[in-house]
Amino acid sequence: MTNAPLSFDADLADGLRKCEHRLRVKPSLATCDETAQLDVHLANSIDGEAVGRGTVSRILQALGEFGFTAAHVATLFPATTDAMISAELAGLDDSEAAQHALAMAKAYPALYDAFLIASLGLGLVDAAPHAAPSRWSHGTQLFGRWTIERELGRGATAEIAVAIDSVLSSENETVRVVVKRFDDGVESARAHALREVRALHALPERVALRPIALHAPRGQAAVLVTRFEESRAPRCANDIAATARALDRVHAAGVTHGDLKPEHIRIRGDHSAFFIDFGFAGQATQECVRDDFARLIEIARPFVPSVIAATSNAAIQRGSPRLASAALRAFAPAALRWATQRAALAAAMLGVTATAGYAYGRWFAGNPTPVMSAVSSLEKNGTPLLVSGGALSALAQSGRLISARVRSDGKIEQLAVRWPEFPPEHYKQSPYGKYAPLQFVQFKPDGEMVFDLSESSTIPSPSDWKSQ
């Protein structure tokens, strides 16, 4: 595949110049029979060229020399658009072609819809002559791949059915899909399907059904295929809370549903919510977001207390959809139950911490720890306690005493004790084992006790120790 710009014959070049002149003088004149014929001529010339990656770039570069942008090509030359995309993807397997088409859609926003259709229509073109009959019934075959199992509904612009996917199914698992056929006019069906697919591609996981395929030929009915998930309609306040959470995620993605109603809200077995029918989706402007939540509040009224509905509605009137969502979510029974459990857990933890703090003197300076009490008693009473094994013996038996050093008069000069209440950064090497939390207590002649945790504190060498 060469990267050289595409060249046009004299007749085609002359037609392009005339079309550009009409577009420049009066844009509405550009859409005419002559332009349609030029489009077919241009598409045929592309079919005769070499194909592969880079075809779209070459063609747009060549048309750009005549003053046409990618947006002009998408609008004025639909056949050319389809031809150059088919040429771009030629020679690639379906998976690679789908990924490349999505990448090209991002690179050429003006051609986004055409590339999106191409990415979802791979493998369906050959089956197009047998695509989908005008009416469905049980057992109807679509594109040689999907078999209608049951109808879900039929409206003014579309009909929906559940089908079995023969490609994705196996002996051990039957995979079902939702097939939606748009048939509300020649071009409006394609536009309707594209609007829904654009929304589905923009949304995060689990707030909508993921698209599998799209067949949207110009001037014909469009067929959209999405994954199927077992679900039910909302029926309680918890479902409304889940819907509010899902709607927040939809809006965060820059999309609004545009036609929210009970039948468009579905609840999974795990109580999460998702939406169907994004045919009227739009951008998440402030007004559209308010409209979505206003519709949700009306849907919620039979399931939530009137004060919650009133609070949410007041928030919407004040232009605060987030507050409305928070009200719908916070007062659902599941949320209240979880809040109560968290409060009870916090109270229990507070009680345990308070008890431990009281026992070990962590919170109250007036309640010394057992180590401090024993040391204080020893300091006041001197050697007799050391000899008799009173408080010092109890301290040793508790496992807290590491070493003791006494003065020549027999009174305690320094103790090294384990102090588990201190954090690990105060741990030091002990002669009796690995790292242990140490507290050095020094007794001054004037009766003052000094508690030292500094790095300069050292344990007396064994030759200096005196103990019971």
Contacts in CASP RR format, 6 or more apart in sequence:
PFRMAT RR
TARGET T0000
AUTHOR 0000-0000-0000
METHOD contacts of the structure
MODEL  1
MTNAPLSFDADLADGLRKCEHRLRVKPSLATCDETAQLDVHLANSIDGEA
VGRGTVSRILQALGEFGFTAAHVATLFPATTDAMISAELAGLDDSEAAQH
ALAMAKAYPALYDAFLIASLGLGLVDAAPHAAPSRWSHGTQLFGRWTIER
ELGRGATAEIAVAIDSVLSSENETVRVVVKRFDDGVESARAHALREVRAL
HALPERVALRPIALHAPRGQAAVLVTRFEESRAPRCANDIAATARALDRV
HAAGVTHGDLKPEHIRIRGDHSAFFIDFGFAGQATQECVRDDFARLIEIA
RPFVPSVIAATSNAAIQRGSPRLASAALRAFAPAALRWATQRAALAAAML
GVTATAGYAYGRWFAGNPTPVMSAVSSLEKNGTPLLVSGGALSALAQSGR
LISARVRSDGKIEQLAVRWPEFPPEHYKQSPYGKYAPLQFVQFKPDGEMV
FDLSESSTIPSPSDWKSQ
1 50 0 8 1.000
1 51 0 8 1.000
1 52 0 8 1.000
1 53 0 8 1.000
1 54 0 8 1.000
1 55 0 8 1.000
2 50 0 8 1.000
3 54 0 8 1.000
3 57 0 8 1.000
3 58 0 8 1.000
4 58 0 8 1.000
5 58 0 8 1.000
5 61 0 8 1.000
5 62 0 8 1.000
5 65 0 8 1.000
6 46 0 8 1.000
6 49 0 8 1.000
6 58 0 8 1.000
6 59 0 8 1.000
6 61 0 8 1.000
6 62 0 8 1.000
7 62 0 8 1.000
8 16 0 8 1.000
8 42 0 8 1.000
8 45 0 8 1.000
8 62 0 8 1.000
9 45 0 8 1.000
11 41 0 8 1.000
12 38 0 8 1.000
12 41 0 8 1.000
12 42 0 8 1.000
12 45 0 8 1.000
13 66 0 8 1.000
15 34 0 8 1.000
15 38 0 8 1.000
16 38 0 8 1.000
16 42 0 8 1.000
16 63 0 8 1.000
16 66 0 8 1.000
16 68 0 8 1.000
17 66 0 8 1.000
18 34 0 8 1.000
19 30 0 8 1.000
19 34 0 8 1.000
19 35 0 8 1.000
19 38 0 8 1.000
19 76 0 8 1.000
20 66 0 8 1.000
20 67 0 8 1.000
20 68 0 8 1.000
22 29 0 8 1.000
22 30 0 8 1.000
22 32 0 8 1.000
22 35 0 8 1.000
23 29 0 8 1.000
23 30 0 8 1.000
23 68 0 8 1.000
23 72 0 8 1.000
23 76 0 8 1.000
30 76 0 8 1.000
31 76 0 8 1.000
35 76 0 8 1.000
35 77 0 8 1.000
38 77 0 8 1.000
39 76 0 8 1.000
39 77 0 8 1.000
39 78 0 8 1.000
39 79 0 8 1.000
39 80 0 8 1.000
40 79 0 8 1.000
42 77 0 8 1.000
42 79 0 8 1.000
42 80 0 8 1.000
42 83 0 8 1.000
43 77 0 8 1.000
43 79 0 8 1.000
43 80 0 8 1.000
43 82 0 8 1.000
43 83 0 8 1.000
44 83 0 8 1.000
46 55 0 8 1.000
46 59 0 8 1.000
46 80 0 8 1.000
46 83 0 8 1.000
46 84 0 8 1.000
46 87 0 8 1.000
47 83 0 8 1.000
47 87 0 8 1.000
49 55 0 8 1.000
49 87 0 8 1.000
51 86 0 8 1.000
51 87 0 8 1.000
51 88 0 8 1.000
51 90 0 8 1.000
51 91 0 8 1.000
52 87 0 8 1.000
52 88 0 8 1.000
52 89 0 8 1.000
52 90 0 8 1.000
52 91 0 8 1.000
53 88 0 8 1.000
53 100 0 8 1.000
54 88 0 8 1.000
55 84 0 8 1.000
55 87 0 8 1.000
55 88 0 8 1.000
56 84 0 8 1.000
56 85 0 8 1.000
56 87 0 8 1.000
56 88 0 8 1.000
56 104 0 8 1.000
56 108 0 8 1.000
56 111 0 8 1.000
59 73 0 8 1.000
59 80 0 8 1.000
59 84 0 8 1.000
60 70 0 8 1.000
60 73 0 8 1.000
60 108 0 8 1.000
63 72 0 8 1.000
63 73 0 8 1.000
68 76 0 8 1.000
69 110 0 8 1.000
70 108 0 8 1.000
70 110 0 8 1.000
70 111 0 8 1.000
71 110 0 8 1.000
73 80 0 8 1.000
73 81 0 8 1.000
73 110 0 8 1.000
73 111 0 8 1.000
74 81 0 8 1.000
74 110 0 8 1.000
74 111 0 8 1.000
74 113 0 8 1.000
74 114 0 8 1.000
78 218 0 8 1.000
81 111 0 8 1.000
81 114 0 8 1.000
82 114 0 8 1.000
82 218 0 8 1.000
85 101 0 8 1.000
85 104 0 8 1.000
85 111 0 8 1.000
85 114 0 8 1.000
85 115 0 8 1.000
85 118 0 8 1.000
86 118 0 8 1.000
88 100 0 8 1.000
88 104 0 8 1.000
89 97 0 8 1.000
89 100 0 8 1.000
89 101 0 8 1.000
89 118 0 8 1.000
89 122 0 8 1.000
91 97 0 8 1.000
92 100 0 8 1.000
94 122 0 8 1.000
94 123 0 8 1.000
97 118 0 8 1.000
97 119 0 8 1.000
97 122 0 8 1.000
98 119 0 8 1.000
98 120 0 8 1.000
98 122 0 8 1.000
101 115 0 8 1.000
101 116 0 8 1.000
101 118 0 8 1.000
101 119 0 8 1.000
101 122 0 8 1.000
102 115 0 8 1.000
102 116 0 8 1.000
102 119 0 8 1.000
104 111 0 8 1.000
104 115 0 8 1.000
105 111 0 8 1.000
105 112 0 8 1.000
105 115 0 8 1.000
105 116 0 8 1.000
105 119 0 8 1.000
106 112 0 8 1.000
108 115 0 8 1.000
112 198 0 8 1.000
113 194 0 8 1.000
113 198 0 8 1.000
116 194 0 8 1.000
116 197 0 8 1.000
116 198 0 8 1.000
116 201 0 8 1.000
116 214 0 8 1.000
117 194 0 8 1.000
117 197 0 8 1.000
117 214 0 8 1.000
117 216 0 8 1.000
120 197 0 8 1.000
120 211 0 8 1.000
120 212 0 8 1.000
120 213 0 8 1.000
120 214 0 8 1.000
121 213 0 8 1.000
121 214 0 8 1.000
121 215 0 8 1.000
124 131 0 8 1.000
124 143 0 8 1.000
124 213 0 8 1.000
124 215 0 8 1.000
127 143 0 8 1.000
127 144 0 8 1.000
127 145 0 8 1.000
128 143 0 8 1.000
128 215 0 8 1.000
128 217 0 8 1.000
130 141 0 8 1.000
130 143 0 8 1.000
130 144 0 8 1.000
131 142 0 8 1.000
131 143 0 8 1.000
131 215 0 8 1.000
131 223 0 8 1.000
132 142 0 8 1.000
132 143 0 8 1.000
132 181 0 8 1.000
132 215 0 8 1.000
132 221 0 8 1.000
132 223 0 8 1.000
133 140 0 8 1.000
134 183 0 8 1.000
134 221 0 8 1.000
136 148 0 8 1.000
136 151 0 8 1.000
136 159 0 8 1.000
136 161 0 8 1.000
136 181 0 8 1.000
137 148 0 8 1.000
138 148 0 8 1.000
138 149 0 8 1.000
138 150 0 8 1.000
139 147 0 8 1.000
139 148 0 8 1.000
139 149 0 8 1.000
140 147 0 8 1.000
140 148 0 8 1.000
141 147 0 8 1.000
141 148 0 8 1.000
142 148 0 8 1.000
142 163 0 8 1.000
142 179 0 8 1.000
142 223 0 8 1.000
143 213 0 8 1.000
143 215 0 8 1.000
143 223 0 8 1.000
144 166 0 8 1.000
145 165 0 8 1.000
145 166 0 8 1.000
145 167 0 8 1.000
146 163 0 8 1.000
146 164 0 8 1.000
146 165 0 8 1.000
146 166 0 8 1.000
146 177 0 8 1.000
146 179 0 8 1.000
146 225 0 8 1.000
147 163 0 8 1.000
147 164 0 8 1.000
147 166 0 8 1.000
148 161 0 8 1.000
148 162 0 8 1.000
148 163 0 8 1.000
148 179 0 8 1.000
149 161 0 8 1.000
149 162 0 8 1.000
149 163 0 8 1.000
149 164 0 8 1.000
149 176 0 8 1.000
150 161 0 8 1.000
150 162 0 8 1.000
151 159 0 8 1.000
151 160 0 8 1.000
151 161 0 8 1.000
151 162 0 8 1.000
152 160 0 8 1.000
152 161 0 8 1.000
152 162 0 8 1.000
152 178 0 8 1.000
153 159 0 8 1.000
153 160 0 8 1.000
153 161 0 8 1.000
154 160 0 8 1.000
156 184 0 8 1.000
157 182 0 8 1.000
157 183 0 8 1.000
157 184 0 8 1.000
157 188 0 8 1.000
157 189 0 8 1.000
157 192 0 8 1.000
158 180 0 8 1.000
158 181 0 8 1.000
158 182 0 8 1.000
158 183 0 8 1.000
158 184 0 8 1.000
158 192 0 8 1.000
159 180 0 8 1.000
159 181 0 8 1.000
159 183 0 8 1.000
160 178 0 8 1.000
160 179 0 8 1.000
160 180 0 8 1.000
160 181 0 8 1.000
161 178 0 8 1.000
161 179 0 8 1.000
162 176 0 8 1.000
162 177 0 8 1.000
162 178 0 8 1.000
162 179 0 8 1.000
162 228 0 8 1.000
163 176 0 8 1.000
163 177 0 8 1.000
163 178 0 8 1.000
163 179 0 8 1.000
163 225 0 8 1.000
164 174 0 8 1.000
164 175 0 8 1.000
164 176 0 8 1.000
164 177 0 8 1.000
165 175 0 8 1.000
165 176 0 8 1.000
165 177 0 8 1.000
165 212 0 8 1.000
168 175 0 8 1.000
168 177 0 8 1.000
169 175 0 8 1.000
176 228 0 8 1.000
177 212 0 8 1.000
177 225 0 8 1.000
177 226 0 8 1.000
177 227 0 8 1.000
177 228 0 8 1.000
178 209 0 8 1.000
178 225 0 8 1.000
178 226 0 8 1.000
178 227 0 8 1.000
178 228 0 8 1.000
178 276 0 8 1.000
179 223 0 8 1.000
179 224 0 8 1.000
179 225 0 8 1.000
180 193 0 8 1.000
180 196 0 8 1.000
180 223 0 8 1.000
180 224 0 8 1.000
180 225 0 8 1.000
180 226 0 8 1.000
181 221 0 8 1.000
181 222 0 8 1.000
181 223 0 8 1.000
182 189 0 8 1.000
182 190 0 8 1.000
182 192 0 8 1.000
182 193 0 8 1.000
182 221 0 8 1.000
182 222 0 8 1.000
182 223 0 8 1.000
182 224 0 8 1.000
183 189 0 8 1.000
183 221 0 8 1.000
184 192 0 8 1.000
186 219 0 8 1.000
186 220 0 8 1.000
187 218 0 8 1.000
187 219 0 8 1.000
189 216 0 8 1.000
189 219 0 8 1.000
189 220 0 8 1.000
189 221 0 8 1.000
189 222 0 8 1.000
190 216 0 8 1.000
190 217 0 8 1.000
190 218 0 8 1.000
190 219 0 8 1.000
190 220 0 8 1.000
190 222 0 8 1.000
192 222 0 8 1.000
192 279 0 8 1.000
193 214 0 8 1.000
193 216 0 8 1.000
193 222 0 8 1.000
193 223 0 8 1.000
193 224 0 8 1.000
194 216 0 8 1.000
194 222 0 8 1.000
195 278 0 8 1.000
195 279 0 8 1.000
195 280 0 8 1.000
195 281 0 8 1.000
195 282 0 8 1.000
196 224 0 8 1.000
196 277 0 8 1.000
196 278 0 8 1.000
196 279 0 8 1.000
196 281 0 8 1.000
197 211 0 8 1.000
197 214 0 8 1.000
197 224 0 8 1.000
198 281 0 8 1.000
199 208 0 8 1.000
199 255 0 8 1.000
199 278 0 8 1.000
199 279 0 8 1.000
199 281 0 8 1.000
199 282 0 8 1.000
200 208 0 8 1.000
200 209 0 8 1.000
200 210 0 8 1.000
200 211 0 8 1.000
200 226 0 8 1.000
200 278 0 8 1.000
201 211 0 8 1.000
202 253 0 8 1.000
202 254 0 8 1.000
202 255 0 8 1.000
203 249 0 8 1.000
203 250 0 8 1.000
203 253 0 8 1.000
203 255 0 8 1.000
204 249 0 8 1.000
204 252 0 8 1.000
204 253 0 8 1.000
206 246 0 8 1.000
206 272 0 8 1.000
206 274 0 8 1.000
207 246 0 8 1.000
207 249 0 8 1.000
207 250 0 8 1.000
207 273 0 8 1.000
207 274 0 8 1.000
207 275 0 8 1.000
208 250 0 8 1.000
208 274 0 8 1.000
208 275 0 8 1.000
208 276 0 8 1.000
208 278 0 8 1.000
209 226 0 8 1.000
209 227 0 8 1.000
209 228 0 8 1.000
209 229 0 8 1.000
209 274 0 8 1.000
209 276 0 8 1.000
210 226 0 8 1.000
210 227 0 8 1.000
211 224 0 8 1.000
211 225 0 8 1.000
211 226 0 8 1.000
212 225 0 8 1.000
212 226 0 8 1.000
212 227 0 8 1.000
213 223 0 8 1.000
213 224 0 8 1.000
213 225 0 8 1.000
214 222 0 8 1.000
214 223 0 8 1.000
214 224 0 8 1.000
214 225 0 8 1.000
215 222 0 8 1.000
215 223 0 8 1.000
216 222 0 8 1.000
216 223 0 8 1.000
216 224 0 8 1.000
229 266 0 8 1.000
229 268 0 8 1.000
229 274 0 8 1.000
230 268 0 8 1.000
230 269 0 8 1.000
231 266 0 8 1.000
231 267 0 8 1.000
231 268 0 8 1.000
231 269 0 8 1.000
231 274 0 8 1.000
232 266 0 8 1.000
232 267 0 8 1.000
232 269 0 8 1.000
233 262 0 8 1.000
233 263 0 8 1.000
233 265 0 8 1.000
233 266 0 8 1.000
233 267 0 8 1.000
234 240 0 8 1.000
234 243 0 8 1.000
234 262 0 8 1.000
234 265 0 8 1.000
234 267 0 8 1.000
234 273 0 8 1.000
234 299 0 8 1.000
234 303 0 8 1.000
235 267 0 8 1.000
235 303 0 8 1.000
236 303 0 8 1.000
236 333 0 8 1.000
237 300 0 8 1.000
237 303 0 8 1.000
237 304 0 8 1.000
237 331 0 8 1.000
237 332 0 8 1.000
237 333 0 8 1.000
238 271 0 8 1.000
238 332 0 8 1.000
238 333 0 8 1.000
238 334 0 8 1.000
239 265 0 8 1.000
239 267 0 8 1.000
239 271 0 8 1.000
239 273 0 8 1.000
239 303 0 8 1.000
240 296 0 8 1.000
240 299 0 8 1.000
240 300 0 8 1.000
240 303 0 8 1.000
240 304 0 8 1.000
240 328 0 8 1.000
240 332 0 8 1.000
241 328 0 8 1.000
241 329 0 8 1.000
241 332 0 8 1.000
241 334 0 8 1.000
241 335 0 8 1.000
242 267 0 8 1.000
242 271 0 8 1.000
242 272 0 8 1.000
242 273 0 8 1.000
243 265 0 8 1.000
243 267 0 8 1.000
243 273 0 8 1.000
243 296 0 8 1.000
243 299 0 8 1.000
243 328 0 8 1.000
244 296 0 8 1.000
244 325 0 8 1.000
244 328 0 8 1.000
244 329 0 8 1.000
245 273 0 8 1.000
245 325 0 8 1.000
245 329 0 8 1.000
246 272 0 8 1.000
246 273 0 8 1.000
246 274 0 8 1.000
246 275 0 8 1.000
247 257 0 8 1.000
247 260 0 8 1.000
247 275 0 8 1.000
247 292 0 8 1.000
247 293 0 8 1.000
247 296 0 8 1.000
247 325 0 8 1.000
248 322 0 8 1.000
248 325 0 8 1.000
250 256 0 8 1.000
250 257 0 8 1.000
250 275 0 8 1.000
250 284 0 8 1.000
250 292 0 8 1.000
251 284 0 8 1.000
251 289 0 8 1.000
251 292 0 8 1.000
251 321 0 8 1.000
253 284 0 8 1.000
254 283 0 8 1.000
254 284 0 8 1.000
255 278 0 8 1.000
255 281 0 8 1.000
255 282 0 8 1.000
255 283 0 8 1.000
255 284 0 8 1.000
256 281 0 8 1.000
256 282 0 8 1.000
256 283 0 8 1.000
256 284 0 8 1.000
256 285 0 8 1.000
256 288 0 8 1.000
256 289 0 8 1.000
256 291 0 8 1.000
256 292 0 8 1.000
257 264 0 8 1.000
257 275 0 8 1.000
257 278 0 8 1.000
257 280 0 8 1.000
257 281 0 8 1.000
257 292 0 8 1.000
258 280 0 8 1.000
258 281 0 8 1.000
258 282 0 8 1.000
258 288 0 8 1.000
258 291 0 8 1.000
258 292 0 8 1.000
258 295 0 8 1.000
259 277 0 8 1.000
259 279 0 8 1.000
259 280 0 8 1.000
260 275 0 8 1.000
260 292 0 8 1.000
260 295 0 8 1.000
260 296 0 8 1.000
260 299 0 8 1.000
261 295 0 8 1.000
261 299 0 8 1.000
262 299 0 8 1.000
264 275 0 8 1.000
264 276 0 8 1.000
264 277 0 8 1.000
265 273 0 8 1.000
265 275 0 8 1.000
265 299 0 8 1.000
266 273 0 8 1.000
266 274 0 8 1.000
266 275 0 8 1.000
266 276 0 8 1.000
267 273 0 8 1.000
268 274 0 8 1.000
271 334 0 8 1.000
282 288 0 8 1.000
286 319 0 8 1.000
289 321 0 8 1.000
290 316 0 8 1.000
290 319 0 8 1.000
290 321 0 8 1.000
292 321 0 8 1.000
293 312 0 8 1.000
293 316 0 8 1.000
293 321 0 8 1.000
293 324 0 8 1.000
293 325 0 8 1.000
294 313 0 8 1.000
294 316 0 8 1.000
296 328 0 8 1.000
297 309 0 8 1.000
297 312 0 8 1.000
297 313 0 8 1.000
297 316 0 8 1.000
297 324 0 8 1.000
297 328 0 8 1.000
300 308 0 8 1.000
300 309 0 8 1.000
300 312 0 8 1.000
300 328 0 8 1.000
301 309 0 8 1.000
304 328 0 8 1.000
304 331 0 8 1.000
304 332 0 8 1.000
305 331 0 8 1.000
308 327 0 8 1.000
308 328 0 8 1.000
308 331 0 8 1.000
311 324 0 8 1.000
311 327 0 8 1.000
312 323 0 8 1.000
312 324 0 8 1.000
312 325 0 8 1.000
312 327 0 8 1.000
312 328 0 8 1.000
313 324 0 8 1.000
315 321 0 8 1.000
315 322 0 8 1.000
315 323 0 8 1.000
315 324 0 8 1.000
315 327 0 8 1.000
316 324 0 8 1.000
329 335 0 8 1.000
330 336 0 8 1.000
330 339 0 8 1.000
354 363 0 8 1.000
356 362 0 8 1.000
357 363 0 8 1.000
357 364 0 8 1.000
358 364 0 8 1.000
358 367 0 8 1.000
360 369 0 8 1.000
360 421 0 8 1.000
361 367 0 8 1.000
361 368 0 8 1.000
361 369 0 8 1.000
361 421 0 8 1.000
362 421 0 8 1.000
368 376 0 8 1.000
369 419 0 8 1.000
369 421 0 8 1.000
370 395 0 8 1.000
370 398 0 8 1.000
370 400 0 8 1.000
371 395 0 8 1.000
371 400 0 8 1.000
371 417 0 8 1.000
371 419 0 8 1.000
371 439 0 8 1.000
373 391 0 8 1.000
374 391 0 8 1.000
374 392 0 8 1.000
374 394 0 8 1.000
374 395 0 8 1.000
375 391 0 8 1.000
375 395 0 8 1.000
375 415 0 8 1.000
375 417 0 8 1.000
375 441 0 8 1.000
375 449 0 8 1.000
376 449 0 8 1.000
377 385 0 8 1.000
377 391 0 8 1.000
378 385 0 8 1.000
378 386 0 8 1.000
378 391 0 8 1.000
378 392 0 8 1.000
378 412 0 8 1.000
378 415 0 8 1.000
379 412 0 8 1.000
379 443 0 8 1.000
379 447 0 8 1.000
379 449 0 8 1.000
381 391 0 8 1.000
382 410 0 8 1.000
382 411 0 8 1.000
382 412 0 8 1.000
383 406 0 8 1.000
383 409 0 8 1.000
383 410 0 8 1.000
383 411 0 8 1.000
385 391 0 8 1.000
385 392 0 8 1.000
386 392 0 8 1.000
386 404 0 8 1.000
386 406 0 8 1.000
386 410 0 8 1.000
386 411 0 8 1.000
386 412 0 8 1.000
386 468 0 8 1.000
387 468 0 8 1.000
389 468 0 8 1.000
392 401 0 8 1.000
392 404 0 8 1.000
392 412 0 8 1.000
392 468 0 8 1.000
393 468 0 8 1.000
395 401 0 8 1.000
395 417 0 8 1.000
396 467 0 8 1.000
396 468 0 8 1.000
399 418 0 8 1.000
400 417 0 8 1.000
400 418 0 8 1.000
400 419 0 8 1.000
401 415 0 8 1.000
401 416 0 8 1.000
401 417 0 8 1.000
401 418 0 8 1.000
401 467 0 8 1.000
402 416 0 8 1.000
402 417 0 8 1.000
402 418 0 8 1.000
402 430 0 8 1.000
402 431 0 8 1.000
402 432 0 8 1.000
402 436 0 8 1.000
402 438 0 8 1.000
402 459 0 8 1.000
403 415 0 8 1.000
403 416 0 8 1.000
403 431 0 8 1.000
403 459 0 8 1.000
403 460 0 8 1.000
403 465 0 8 1.000
403 467 0 8 1.000
404 412 0 8 1.000
404 414 0 8 1.000
404 415 0 8 1.000
404 416 0 8 1.000
404 465 0 8 1.000
404 466 0 8 1.000
404 467 0 8 1.000
405 412 0 8 1.000
405 413 0 8 1.000
405 414 0 8 1.000
405 415 0 8 1.000
405 460 0 8 1.000
405 464 0 8 1.000
405 465 0 8 1.000
405 466 0 8 1.000
406 412 0 8 1.000
406 413 0 8 1.000
406 466 0 8 1.000
407 413 0 8 1.000
410 466 0 8 1.000
411 443 0 8 1.000
412 443 0 8 1.000
413 442 0 8 1.000
413 443 0 8 1.000
414 440 0 8 1.000
414 441 0 8 1.000
414 442 0 8 1.000
414 443 0 8 1.000
414 460 0 8 1.000
415 440 0 8 1.000
415 441 0 8 1.000
416 438 0 8 1.000
416 439 0 8 1.000
416 440 0 8 1.000
416 459 0 8 1.000
416 460 0 8 1.000
417 438 0 8 1.000
417 439 0 8 1.000
417 441 0 8 1.000
418 436 0 8 1.000
418 437 0 8 1.000
418 438 0 8 1.000
418 439 0 8 1.000
419 426 0 8 1.000
419 437 0 8 1.000
419 438 0 8 1.000
419 439 0 8 1.000
420 437 0 8 1.000
421 437 0 8 1.000
422 437 0 8 1.000
422 439 0 8 1.000
422 453 0 8 1.000
424 437 0 8 1.000
426 437 0 8 1.000
426 438 0 8 1.000
426 453 0 8 1.000
427 435 0 8 1.000
427 436 0 8 1.000
427 437 0 8 1.000
427 438 0 8 1.000
428 435 0 8 1.000
428 436 0 8 1.000
428 437 0 8 1.000
428 438 0 8 1.000
428 457 0 8 1.000
428 459 0 8 1.000
429 435 0 8 1.000
430 436 0 8 1.000
430 438 0 8 1.000
430 459 0 8 1.000
431 459 0 8 1.000
431 462 0 8 1.000
438 453 0 8 1.000
438 457 0 8 1.000
438 459 0 8 1.000
439 451 0 8 1.000
439 452 0 8 1.000
439 453 0 8 1.000
440 451 0 8 1.000
440 452 0 8 1.000
440 453 0 8 1.000
440 457 0 8 1.000
440 459 0 8 1.000
441 449 0 8 1.000
441 450 0 8 1.000
441 451 0 8 1.000
441 452 0 8 1.000
442 449 0 8 1.000
442 450 0 8 1.000
442 452 0 8 1.000
443 449 0 8 1.000
443 450 0 8 1.000
444 450 0 8 1.000
END
